[in-house]
């Protein structure tokens, strides 16, 4: 099962010059699984898992791993090699 869910969101009717064009704007949104590494949720690094990569870190200090690299890291942690 993929950690990212895809949703199509209808954001509203389009208007042009105040006239209703009766068209809807649709966008596909990818939802990442995000794990905060502290209780406050804003002061510590996070792990963000997407379909094709994992981001670990904080605003200006982020490491991006491929899914293959993530699996290797995860296996090493679970087998207590790290």
Secondary structure, DSSP 4 states (H G I P E B T S, - for coil): --S-EEEEEEEEEEEETTEEEEEEEEEEEEEPEEEESSSSSSSS-EEEE-SSEEEEEETTEEEEEEHHHHHHHHHHHHTT--
